Amino acid sequence: MAKNTGQDGFIRQEQAIMSRADSLPLLTAITCPTLVLCGRQDGITPLDRHEEIAGGIRGATLRS
């Protein structure tokens, strides 16, 4: 996927990720049934980050 994006595209994506606002405080506004799904060996977003996300959503179910 990174090869298809190219160097310039990759740099733009990384800059966008680094400058975006933290959305964790918004999780409390989610009121619908929510499943947070995680691959246990996900190197980009590890289990502890998914636990944090699920913990911010009332009644969320975490599956890994």
Predicted model as a PDB file, atoms N, CA, C, CB and O in Angstrom, pLDDT in the B-factor column:
MODEL        1                                                                  
ATOM      1  N   MET A   1       0.824  -1.171   0.000  1.00 69.00           N  
ATOM      2  CA  MET A   1       0.000   0.000   0.000  1.00 69.00           C  
ATOM      3  C   MET A   1       0.885   1.257   0.000  1.00 69.00           C  
ATOM      4  CB  MET A   1      -0.947  -0.014   1.208  1.00 69.00           C  
ATOM      5  O   MET A   1       0.607   2.213  -0.724  1.00 69.00           O  
ATOM      6  N   ALA A   2       1.939   1.250   0.807  1.00 71.00           N  
ATOM      7  CA  ALA A   2       2.825   2.412   0.861  1.00 71.00           C  
ATOM      8  C   ALA A   2       3.509   2.637  -0.481  1.00 71.00           C  
ATOM      9  CB  ALA A   2       3.875   2.235   1.965  1.00 71.00           C  
ATOM     10  O   ALA A   2       3.706   3.778  -0.898  1.00 71.00           O  
ATOM     11  N   LYS A   3       3.871   1.545  -1.158  1.00 80.00           N  
ATOM     12  CA  LYS A   3       4.512   1.680  -2.471  1.00 80.00           C  
ATOM     13  C   LYS A   3       3.577   2.354  -3.460  1.00 80.00           C  
ATOM     14  CB  LYS A   3       4.943   0.307  -3.007  1.00 80.00           C  
ATOM     15  O   LYS A   3       4.006   3.186  -4.259  1.00 80.00           O  
ATOM     16  N   ASN A   4       2.295   1.993  -3.408  1.00 85.00           N  
ATOM     17  CA  ASN A   4       1.317   2.582  -4.328  1.00 85.00           C  
ATOM     18  C   ASN A   4       1.054   4.048  -4.021  1.00 85.00           C  
ATOM     19  CB  ASN A   4       0.011   1.808  -4.271  1.00 85.00           C  
ATOM     20  O   ASN A   4       0.724   4.821  -4.921  1.00 85.00           O  
ATOM     21  N   THR A   5       1.195   4.432  -2.772  1.00 86.00           N  
ATOM     22  CA  THR A   5       0.953   5.818  -2.358  1.00 86.00           C  
ATOM     23  C   THR A   5       2.068   6.731  -2.837  1.00 86.00           C  
ATOM     24  CB  THR A   5       0.820   5.911  -0.835  1.00 86.00           C  
ATOM     25  O   THR A   5       1.816   7.875  -3.214  1.00 86.00           O  
ATOM     26  N   GLY A   6       3.279   6.245  -2.824  1.00 90.00           N  
ATOM     27  CA  GLY A   6       4.431   7.056  -3.222  1.00 90.00           C  
ATOM     28  C   GLY A   6       4.923   7.915  -2.067  1.00 90.00           C  
ATOM     29  O   GLY A   6       4.225   8.109  -1.072  1.00 90.00           O  
ATOM     30  N   GLN A   7       6.137   8.424  -2.224  1.00 90.00           N  
ATOM     31  CA  GLN A   7       6.786   9.186  -1.159  1.00 90.00           C  
ATOM     32  C   GLN A   7       6.005  10.450  -0.797  1.00 90.00           C  
ATOM     33  CB  GLN A   7       8.201   9.558  -1.575  1.00 90.00           C  
ATOM     34  O   GLN A   7       5.778  10.715   0.384  1.00 90.00           O  
ATOM     35  N   ASP A   8       5.598  11.223  -1.785  1.00 91.00           N  
ATOM     36  CA  ASP A   8       4.874  12.475  -1.505  1.00 91.00           C  
ATOM     37  C   ASP A   8       3.545  12.198  -0.815  1.00 91.00           C  
ATOM     38  CB  ASP A   8       4.633  13.262  -2.806  1.00 91.00           C  
ATOM     39  O   ASP A   8       3.175  12.895   0.130  1.00 91.00           O  
ATOM     40  N   GLY A   9       2.837  11.196  -1.280  1.00 92.00           N  
ATOM     41  CA  GLY A   9       1.569  10.838  -0.658  1.00 92.00           C  
ATOM     42  C   GLY A   9       1.750  10.370   0.772  1.00 92.00           C  
ATOM     43  O   GLY A   9       0.960  10.714   1.651  1.00 92.00           O  
ATOM     44  N   PHE A  10       2.795   9.584   1.003  1.00 89.00           N  
ATOM     45  CA  PHE A  10       3.079   9.102   2.347  1.00 89.00           C  
ATOM     46  C   PHE A  10       3.379  10.266   3.286  1.00 89.00           C  
ATOM     47  CB  PHE A  10       4.252   8.119   2.326  1.00 89.00           C  
ATOM     48  O   PHE A  10       2.888  10.298   4.414  1.00 89.00           O  
ATOM     49  N   ILE A  11       4.171  11.207   2.831  1.00 90.00           N  
ATOM     50  CA  ILE A  11       4.509  12.369   3.656  1.00 90.00           C  
ATOM     51  C   ILE A  11       3.248  13.165   3.979  1.00 90.00           C  
ATOM     52  CB  ILE A  11       5.546  13.267   2.939  1.00 90.00           C  
ATOM     53  O   ILE A  11       3.069  13.587   5.121  1.00 90.00           O  
ATOM     54  N   ARG A  12       2.382  13.378   3.010  1.00 92.00           N  
ATOM     55  CA  ARG A  12       1.130  14.107   3.262  1.00 92.00           C  
ATOM     56  C   ARG A  12       0.267  13.377   4.287  1.00 92.00           C  
ATOM     57  CB  ARG A  12       0.343  14.294   1.953  1.00 92.00           C  
ATOM     58  O   ARG A  12      -0.306  14.007   5.176  1.00 92.00           O  
ATOM     59  N   GLN A  13       0.172  12.059   4.169  1.00 90.00           N  
ATOM     60  CA  GLN A  13      -0.620  11.276   5.112  1.00 90.00           C  
ATOM     61  C   GLN A  13      -0.058  11.386   6.528  1.00 90.00           C  
ATOM     62  CB  GLN A  13      -0.668   9.808   4.676  1.00 90.00           C  
ATOM     63  O   GLN A  13      -0.812  11.571   7.483  1.00 90.00           O  
ATOM     64  N   GLU A  14       1.242  11.274   6.664  1.00 89.00           N  
ATOM     65  CA  GLU A  14       1.865  11.357   7.981  1.00 89.00           C  
ATOM     66  C   GLU A  14       1.680  12.745   8.600  1.00 89.00           C  
ATOM     67  CB  GLU A  14       3.354  11.021   7.881  1.00 89.00           C  
ATOM     68  O   GLU A  14       1.430  12.861   9.799  1.00 89.00           O  
ATOM     69  N   GLN A  15       1.801  13.777   7.798  1.00 92.00           N  
ATOM     70  CA  GLN A  15       1.597  15.141   8.299  1.00 92.00           C  
ATOM     71  C   GLN A  15       0.153  15.324   8.759  1.00 92.00           C  
ATOM     72  CB  GLN A  15       1.950  16.184   7.209  1.00 92.00           C  
ATOM     73  O   GLN A  15      -0.095  15.965   9.780  1.00 92.00           O  
ATOM     74  N   ALA A  16      -0.786  14.776   8.024  1.00 93.00           N  
ATOM     75  CA  ALA A  16      -2.200  14.873   8.406  1.00 93.00           C  
ATOM     76  C   ALA A  16      -2.453  14.149   9.724  1.00 93.00           C  
ATOM     77  CB  ALA A  16      -3.103  14.290   7.299  1.00 93.00           C  
ATOM     78  O   ALA A  16      -3.176  14.658  10.581  1.00 93.00           O  
ATOM     79  N   ILE A  17      -1.869  12.975   9.891  1.00 89.00           N  
ATOM     80  CA  ILE A  17      -2.052  12.205  11.126  1.00 89.00           C  
ATOM     81  C   ILE A  17      -1.462  12.961  12.314  1.00 89.00           C  
ATOM     82  CB  ILE A  17      -1.397  10.809  11.001  1.00 89.00           C  
ATOM     83  O   ILE A  17      -2.072  13.012  13.382  1.00 89.00           O  
ATOM     84  N   MET A  18      -0.288  13.544  12.134  1.00 91.00           N  
ATOM     85  CA  MET A  18       0.384  14.229  13.240  1.00 91.00           C  
ATOM     86  C   MET A  18      -0.337  15.506  13.664  1.00 91.00           C  
ATOM     87  CB  MET A  18       1.808  14.560  12.852  1.00 91.00           C  
ATOM     88  O   MET A  18      -0.216  15.929  14.814  1.00 91.00           O  
ATOM     89  N   SER A  19      -1.081  16.119  12.756  1.00 91.00           N  
ATOM     90  CA  SER A  19      -1.705  17.403  13.076  1.00 91.00           C  
ATOM     91  C   SER A  19      -3.193  17.290  13.409  1.00 91.00           C  
ATOM     92  CB  SER A  19      -1.526  18.349  11.924  1.00 91.00           C  
ATOM     93  O   SER A  19      -3.826  18.300  13.719  1.00 91.00           O  
ATOM     94  N   ARG A  20      -3.757  16.099  13.354  1.00 91.00           N  
ATOM     95  CA  ARG A  20      -5.190  15.984  13.634  1.00 91.00           C  
ATOM     96  C   ARG A  20      -5.456  16.052  15.136  1.00 91.00           C  
ATOM     97  CB  ARG A  20      -5.749  14.670  13.056  1.00 91.00           C  
ATOM     98  O   ARG A  20      -4.607  15.709  15.959  1.00 91.00           O  
ATOM     99  N   ALA A  21      -6.646  16.501  15.456  1.00 92.00           N  
ATOM    100  CA  ALA A  21      -7.048  16.645  16.859  1.00 92.00           C  
ATOM    101  C   ALA A  21      -7.266  15.273  17.496  1.00 92.00           C  
ATOM    102  CB  ALA A  21      -8.335  17.498  16.972  1.00 92.00           C  
ATOM    103  O   ALA A  21      -7.618  14.309  16.816  1.00 92.00           O  
ATOM    104  N   ASP A  22      -7.053  15.203  18.793  1.00 92.00           N  
ATOM    105  CA  ASP A  22      -7.294  13.979  19.557  1.00 92.00           C  
ATOM    106  C   ASP A  22      -8.801  13.767  19.663  1.00 92.00           C  
ATOM    107  CB  ASP A  22      -6.636  14.056  20.979  1.00 92.00           C  
ATOM    108  O   ASP A  22      -9.515  14.648  20.143  1.00 92.00           O  
ATOM    109  N   SER A  23      -9.285  12.634  19.231  1.00 93.00           N  
ATOM    110  CA  SER A  23     -10.713  12.336  19.248  1.00 93.00           C  
ATOM    111  C   SER A  23     -11.155  11.555  20.474  1.00 93.00           C  
ATOM    112  CB  SER A  23     -11.081  11.573  18.021  1.00 93.00           C  
ATOM    113  O   SER A  23     -12.350  11.317  20.644  1.00 93.00           O  
ATOM    114  N   LEU A  24     -10.232  11.151  21.327  1.00 95.00           N  
ATOM    115  CA  LEU A  24     -10.601  10.354  22.499  1.00 95.00           C  
ATOM    116  C   LEU A  24     -11.667  11.028  23.362  1.00 95.00           C  
ATOM    117  CB  LEU A  24      -9.374  10.078  23.338  1.00 95.00           C  
ATOM    118  O   LEU A  24     -12.570  10.338  23.834  1.00 95.00           O  
ATOM    119  N   PRO A  25     -11.607  12.348  23.592  1.00 96.00           N  
ATOM    120  CA  PRO A  25     -12.643  12.979  24.412  1.00 96.00           C  
ATOM    121  C   PRO A  25     -14.057  12.881  23.804  1.00 96.00           C  
ATOM    122  CB  PRO A  25     -12.292  14.432  24.627  1.00 96.00           C  
ATOM    123  O   PRO A  25     -15.049  13.017  24.519  1.00 96.00           O  
ATOM    124  N   LEU A  26     -14.141  12.648  22.507  1.00 97.00           N  
ATOM    125  CA  LEU A  26     -15.439  12.564  21.838  1.00 97.00           C  
ATOM    126  C   LEU A  26     -16.117  11.212  22.020  1.00 97.00           C  
ATOM    127  CB  LEU A  26     -15.273  12.845  20.369  1.00 97.00           C  
ATOM    128  O   LEU A  26     -17.307  11.071  21.736  1.00 97.00           O  
ATOM    129  N   LEU A  27     -15.374  10.222  22.489  1.00 97.00           N  
ATOM    130  CA  LEU A  27     -15.923   8.874  22.606  1.00 97.00           C  
ATOM    131  C   LEU A  27     -17.111   8.811  23.559  1.00 97.00           C  
ATOM    132  CB  LEU A  27     -14.848   7.920  23.071  1.00 97.00           C  
ATOM    133  O   LEU A  27     -18.004   7.983  23.378  1.00 97.00           O  
ATOM    134  N   THR A  28     -17.131   9.665  24.559  1.00 97.00           N  
ATOM    135  CA  THR A  28     -18.235   9.646  25.530  1.00 97.00           C  
ATOM    136  C   THR A  28     -19.569  10.016  24.891  1.00 97.00           C  
ATOM    137  CB  THR A  28     -17.938  10.600  26.680  1.00 97.00           C  
ATOM    138  O   THR A  28     -20.622   9.726  25.458  1.00 97.00           O  
ATOM    139  N   ALA A  29     -19.541  10.647  23.732  1.00 98.00           N  
ATOM    140  CA  ALA A  29     -20.770  11.038  23.040  1.00 98.00           C  
ATOM    141  C   ALA A  29     -21.404   9.879  22.271  1.00 98.00           C  
ATOM    142  CB  ALA A  29     -20.484  12.182  22.090  1.00 98.00           C  
ATOM    143  O   ALA A  29     -22.535  10.003  21.801  1.00 98.00           O  
ATOM    144  N   ILE A  30     -20.706   8.771  22.137  1.00 98.00           N  
ATOM    145  CA  ILE A  30     -21.237   7.613  21.408  1.00 98.00           C  
ATOM    146  C   ILE A  30     -22.246   6.914  22.307  1.00 98.00           C  
ATOM    147  CB  ILE A  30     -20.090   6.626  20.973  1.00 98.00           C  
ATOM    148  O   ILE A  30     -21.928   6.524  23.430  1.00 98.00           O  
ATOM    149  N   THR A  31     -23.467   6.760  21.801  1.00 97.00           N  
ATOM    150  CA  THR A  31     -24.537   6.170  22.607  1.00 97.00           C  
ATOM    151  C   THR A  31     -25.120   4.898  22.008  1.00 97.00           C  
ATOM    152  CB  THR A  31     -25.633   7.171  22.796  1.00 97.00           C  
ATOM    153  O   THR A  31     -25.997   4.278  22.610  1.00 97.00           O  
ATOM    154  N   CYS A  32     -24.654   4.509  20.857  1.00 98.00           N  
ATOM    155  CA  CYS A  32     -25.176   3.302  20.212  1.00 98.00           C  
ATOM    156  C   CYS A  32     -24.335   2.089  20.634  1.00 98.00           C  
ATOM    157  CB  CYS A  32     -25.175   3.460  18.657  1.00 98.00           C  
ATOM    158  O   CYS A  32     -23.204   2.249  21.093  1.00 98.00           O  
ATOM    159  N   PRO A  33     -24.881   0.887  20.480  1.00 98.00           N  
ATOM    160  CA  PRO A  33     -24.085  -0.309  20.764  1.00 98.00           C  
ATOM    161  C   PRO A  33     -22.806  -0.280  19.925  1.00 98.00           C  
ATOM    162  CB  PRO A  33     -24.904  -1.607  20.475  1.00 98.00           C  
ATOM    163  O   PRO A  33     -22.851  -0.026  18.721  1.00 98.00           O  
ATOM    164  N   THR A  34     -21.673  -0.540  20.568  1.00 98.00           N  
ATOM    165  CA  THR A  34     -20.383  -0.379  19.902  1.00 98.00           C  
ATOM    166  C   THR A  34     -19.494  -1.600  20.133  1.00 98.00           C  
ATOM    167  CB  THR A  34     -19.679   0.892  20.400  1.00 98.00           C  
ATOM    168  O   THR A  34     -19.329  -2.063  21.262  1.00 98.00           O  
ATOM    169  N   LEU A  35     -18.935  -2.101  19.056  1.00 98.00           N  
ATOM    170  CA  LEU A  35     -17.946  -3.171  19.113  1.00 98.00           C  
ATOM    171  C   LEU A  35     -16.607  -2.589  18.701  1.00 98.00           C  
ATOM    172  CB  LEU A  35     -18.345  -4.375  18.197  1.00 98.00           C  
ATOM    173  O   LEU A  35     -16.474  -2.028  17.614  1.00 98.00           O  
ATOM    174  N   VAL A  36     -15.615  -2.723  19.570  1.00 97.00           N  
ATOM    175  CA  VAL A  36     -14.248  -2.332  19.247  1.00 97.00           C  
ATOM    176  C   VAL A  36     -13.502  -3.627  18.969  1.00 97.00           C  
ATOM    177  CB  VAL A  36     -13.566  -1.490  20.416  1.00 97.00           C  
ATOM    178  O   VAL A  36     -13.374  -4.481  19.846  1.00 97.00           O  
ATOM    179  N   LEU A  37     -13.020  -3.766  17.762  1.00 96.00           N  
ATOM    180  CA  LEU A  37     -12.399  -5.011  17.315  1.00 96.00           C  
ATOM    181  C   LEU A  37     -10.910  -4.790  17.097  1.00 96.00           C  
ATOM    182  CB  LEU A  37     -13.067  -5.529  16.019  1.00 96.00           C  
ATOM    183  O   LEU A  37     -10.508  -3.807  16.475  1.00 96.00           O  
ATOM    184  N   CYS A  38     -10.098  -5.699  17.606  1.00 93.00           N  
ATOM    185  CA  CYS A  38      -8.648  -5.536  17.545  1.00 93.00           C  
ATOM    186  C   CYS A  38      -7.974  -6.860  17.235  1.00 93.00           C  
ATOM    187  CB  CYS A  38      -8.112  -4.965  18.859  1.00 93.00           C  
ATOM    188  O   CYS A  38      -8.347  -7.901  17.777  1.00 93.00           O  
ATOM    189  N   GLY A  39      -6.993  -6.813  16.373  1.00 89.00           N  
ATOM    190  CA  GLY A  39      -6.121  -7.957  16.164  1.00 89.00           C  
ATOM    191  C   GLY A  39      -5.036  -7.939  17.229  1.00 89.00           C  
ATOM    192  O   GLY A  39      -4.358  -6.923  17.385  1.00 89.00           O  
ATOM    193  N   ARG A  40      -4.851  -9.002  17.950  1.00 81.00           N  
ATOM    194  CA  ARG A  40      -3.901  -9.031  19.067  1.00 81.00           C  
ATOM    195  C   ARG A  40      -2.464  -8.707  18.636  1.00 81.00           C  
ATOM    196  CB  ARG A  40      -3.936 -10.396  19.733  1.00 81.00           C  
ATOM    197  O   ARG A  40      -1.662  -8.265  19.460  1.00 81.00           O  
ATOM    198  N   GLN A  41      -2.136  -8.917  17.387  1.00 85.00           N  
ATOM    199  CA  GLN A  41      -0.773  -8.661  16.927  1.00 85.00           C  
ATOM    200  C   GLN A  41      -0.699  -7.429  16.022  1.00 85.00           C  
ATOM    201  CB  GLN A  41      -0.234  -9.880  16.187  1.00 85.00           C  
ATOM    202  O   GLN A  41       0.239  -7.283  15.238  1.00 85.00           O  
ATOM    203  N   ASP A  42      -1.681  -6.556  16.136  1.00 86.00           N  
ATOM    204  CA  ASP A  42      -1.696  -5.317  15.360  1.00 86.00           C  
ATOM    205  C   ASP A  42      -0.557  -4.430  15.845  1.00 86.00           C  
ATOM    206  CB  ASP A  42      -3.071  -4.582  15.488  1.00 86.00           C  
ATOM    207  O   ASP A  42      -0.594  -3.947  16.977  1.00 86.00           O  
ATOM    208  N   GLY A  43       0.444  -4.209  15.019  1.00 83.00           N  
ATOM    209  CA  GLY A  43       1.601  -3.421  15.402  1.00 83.00           C  
ATOM    210  C   GLY A  43       1.371  -1.922  15.320  1.00 83.00           C  
ATOM    211  O   GLY A  43       2.100  -1.155  15.949  1.00 83.00           O  
ATOM    212  N   ILE A  44       0.383  -1.491  14.566  1.00 83.00           N  
ATOM    213  CA  ILE A  44       0.095  -0.074  14.408  1.00 83.00           C  
ATOM    214  C   ILE A  44      -0.764   0.443  15.561  1.00 83.00           C  
ATOM    215  CB  ILE A  44      -0.603   0.179  13.073  1.00 83.00           C  
ATOM    216  O   ILE A  44      -0.483   1.496  16.134  1.00 83.00           O  
ATOM    217  N   THR A  45      -1.806  -0.305  15.890  1.00 88.00           N  
ATOM    218  CA  THR A  45      -2.706   0.079  16.978  1.00 88.00           C  
ATOM    219  C   THR A  45      -2.828  -1.113  17.917  1.00 88.00           C  
ATOM    220  CB  THR A  45      -4.117   0.526  16.436  1.00 88.00           C  
ATOM    221  O   THR A  45      -3.720  -1.944  17.743  1.00 88.00           O  
ATOM    222  N   PRO A  46      -1.948  -1.212  18.907  1.00 90.00           N  
ATOM    223  CA  PRO A  46      -1.921  -2.388  19.779  1.00 90.00           C  
ATOM    224  C   PRO A  46      -3.135  -2.462  20.717  1.00 90.00           C  
ATOM    225  CB  PRO A  46      -0.645  -2.384  20.600  1.00 90.00           C  
ATOM    226  O   PRO A  46      -3.917  -1.518  20.822  1.00 90.00           O  
ATOM    227  N   LEU A  47      -3.264  -3.586  21.380  1.00 92.00           N  
ATOM    228  CA  LEU A  47      -4.413  -3.885  22.224  1.00 92.00           C  
ATOM    229  C   LEU A  47      -4.664  -2.800  23.267  1.00 92.00           C  
ATOM    230  CB  LEU A  47      -4.215  -5.217  22.910  1.00 92.00           C  
ATOM    231  O   LEU A  47      -5.820  -2.445  23.498  1.00 92.00           O  
ATOM    232  N   ASP A  48      -3.640  -2.268  23.895  1.00 93.00           N  
ATOM    233  CA  ASP A  48      -3.867  -1.271  24.946  1.00 93.00           C  
ATOM    234  C   ASP A  48      -4.543  -0.012  24.411  1.00 93.00           C  
ATOM    235  CB  ASP A  48      -2.547  -0.899  25.606  1.00 93.00           C  
ATOM    236  O   ASP A  48      -5.292   0.635  25.143  1.00 93.00           O  
ATOM    237  N   ARG A  49      -4.299   0.347  23.166  1.00 92.00           N  
ATOM    238  CA  ARG A  49      -4.982   1.505  22.561  1.00 92.00           C  
ATOM    239  C   ARG A  49      -6.458   1.186  22.326  1.00 92.00           C  
ATOM    240  CB  ARG A  49      -4.300   1.909  21.221  1.00 92.00           C  
ATOM    241  O   ARG A  49      -7.323   2.038  22.526  1.00 92.00           O  
ATOM    242  N   HIS A  50      -6.740  -0.049  21.901  1.00 94.00           N  
ATOM    243  CA  HIS A  50      -8.125  -0.458  21.714  1.00 94.00           C  
ATOM    244  C   HIS A  50      -8.861  -0.513  23.052  1.00 94.00           C  
ATOM    245  CB  HIS A  50      -8.189  -1.820  21.015  1.00 94.00           C  
ATOM    246  O   HIS A  50     -10.044  -0.181  23.126  1.00 94.00           O  
ATOM    247  N   GLU A  51      -8.173  -0.927  24.094  1.00 95.00           N  
ATOM    248  CA  GLU A  51      -8.765  -0.926  25.434  1.00 95.00           C  
ATOM    249  C   GLU A  51      -9.124   0.494  25.854  1.00 95.00           C  
ATOM    250  CB  GLU A  51      -7.798  -1.558  26.458  1.00 95.00           C  
ATOM    251  O   GLU A  51     -10.170   0.723  26.463  1.00 95.00           O  
ATOM    252  N   GLU A  52      -8.260   1.438  25.530  1.00 96.00           N  
ATOM    253  CA  GLU A  52      -8.528   2.844  25.843  1.00 96.00           C  
ATOM    254  C   GLU A  52      -9.761   3.343  25.085  1.00 96.00           C  
ATOM    255  CB  GLU A  52      -7.302   3.716  25.498  1.00 96.00           C  
ATOM    256  O   GLU A  52     -10.610   4.038  25.644  1.00 96.00           O  
ATOM    257  N   ILE A  53      -9.843   2.984  23.826  1.00 96.00           N  
ATOM    258  CA  ILE A  53     -10.997   3.382  23.004  1.00 96.00           C  
ATOM    259  C   ILE A  53     -12.272   2.786  23.580  1.00 96.00           C  
ATOM    260  CB  ILE A  53     -10.811   2.932  21.531  1.00 96.00           C  
ATOM    261  O   ILE A  53     -13.250   3.503  23.795  1.00 96.00           O  
ATOM    262  N   ALA A  54     -12.271   1.487  23.831  1.00 97.00           N  
ATOM    263  CA  ALA A  54     -13.461   0.821  24.371  1.00 97.00           C  
ATOM    264  C   ALA A  54     -13.828   1.394  25.737  1.00 97.00           C  
ATOM    265  CB  ALA A  54     -13.226  -0.699  24.478  1.00 97.00           C  
ATOM    266  O   ALA A  54     -15.010   1.521  26.057  1.00 97.00           O  
ATOM    267  N   GLY A  55     -12.833   1.737  26.538  1.00 97.00           N  
ATOM    268  CA  GLY A  55     -13.090   2.303  27.853  1.00 97.00           C  
ATOM    269  C   GLY A  55     -13.743   3.668  27.811  1.00 97.00           C  
ATOM    270  O   GLY A  55     -14.376   4.086  28.780  1.00 97.00           O  
ATOM    271  N   GLY A  56     -13.597   4.361  26.702  1.00 97.00           N  
ATOM    272  CA  GLY A  56     -14.185   5.691  26.552  1.00 97.00           C  
ATOM    273  C   GLY A  56     -15.615   5.683  26.064  1.00 97.00           C  
ATOM    274  O   GLY A  56     -16.257   6.731  26.006  1.00 97.00           O  
ATOM    275  N   ILE A  57     -16.129   4.496  25.706  1.00 98.00           N  
ATOM    276  CA  ILE A  57     -17.474   4.370  25.163  1.00 98.00           C  
ATOM    277  C   ILE A  57     -18.316   3.549  26.122  1.00 98.00           C  
ATOM    278  CB  ILE A  57     -17.452   3.725  23.753  1.00 98.00           C  
ATOM    279  O   ILE A  57     -18.041   2.366  26.321  1.00 98.00           O  
ATOM    280  N   ARG A  58     -19.326   4.146  26.714  1.00 97.00           N  
ATOM    281  CA  ARG A  58     -20.159   3.445  27.675  1.00 97.00           C  
ATOM    282  C   ARG A  58     -20.781   2.191  27.038  1.00 97.00           C  
ATOM    283  CB  ARG A  58     -21.258   4.382  28.210  1.00 97.00           C  
ATOM    284  O   ARG A  58     -21.444   2.256  26.002  1.00 97.00           O  
ATOM    285  N   GLY A  59     -20.542   1.062  27.692  1.00 97.00           N  
ATOM    286  CA  GLY A  59     -21.130  -0.206  27.256  1.00 97.00           C  
ATOM    287  C   GLY A  59     -20.461  -0.850  26.057  1.00 97.00           C  
ATOM    288  O   GLY A  59     -20.968  -1.842  25.534  1.00 97.00           O  
ATOM    289  N   ALA A  60     -19.340  -0.313  25.610  1.00 98.00           N  
ATOM    290  CA  ALA A  60     -18.662  -0.880  24.435  1.00 98.00           C  
ATOM    291  C   ALA A  60     -18.160  -2.289  24.762  1.00 98.00           C  
ATOM    292  CB  ALA A  60     -17.475   0.033  23.983  1.00 98.00           C  
ATOM    293  O   ALA A  60     -17.814  -2.602  25.901  1.00 98.00           O  
ATOM    294  N   THR A  61     -18.135  -3.108  23.739  1.00 98.00           N  
ATOM    295  CA  THR A  61     -17.588  -4.456  23.833  1.00 98.00           C  
ATOM    296  C   THR A  61     -16.275  -4.487  23.071  1.00 98.00           C  
ATOM    297  CB  THR A  61     -18.587  -5.519  23.278  1.00 98.00           C  
ATOM    298  O   THR A  61     -16.199  -4.045  21.924  1.00 98.00           O  
ATOM    299  N   LEU A  62     -15.240  -5.015  23.717  1.00 97.00           N  
ATOM    300  CA  LEU A  62     -13.938  -5.151  23.071  1.00 97.00           C  
ATOM    301  C   LEU A  62     -13.706  -6.617  22.761  1.00 97.00           C  
ATOM    302  CB  LEU A  62     -12.797  -4.583  23.963  1.00 97.00           C  
ATOM    303  O   LEU A  62     -13.839  -7.468  23.640  1.00 97.00           O  
ATOM    304  N   ARG A  63     -13.364  -6.912  21.540  1.00 96.00           N  
ATOM    305  CA  ARG A  63     -13.015  -8.266  21.122  1.00 96.00           C  
ATOM    306  C   ARG A  63     -11.665  -8.216  20.436  1.00 96.00           C  
ATOM    307  CB  ARG A  63     -14.100  -8.873  20.180  1.00 96.00           C  
ATOM    308  O   ARG A  63     -11.407  -7.356  19.593  1.00 96.00           O  
ATOM    309  N   SER A  64     -10.804  -9.156  20.812  1.00 91.00           N  
ATOM    310  CA  SER A  64      -9.488  -9.206  20.180  1.00 91.00           C  
ATOM    311  C   SER A  64      -9.117 -10.639  19.872  1.00 91.00           C  
ATOM    312  CB  SER A  64      -8.423  -8.560  21.077  1.00 91.00           C  
ATOM    313  O   SER A  64      -8.039 -10.895  19.335  1.00 91.00           O  
TER     314      SER A  64                                                      
ENDMDL                                                                          
END                                                                             
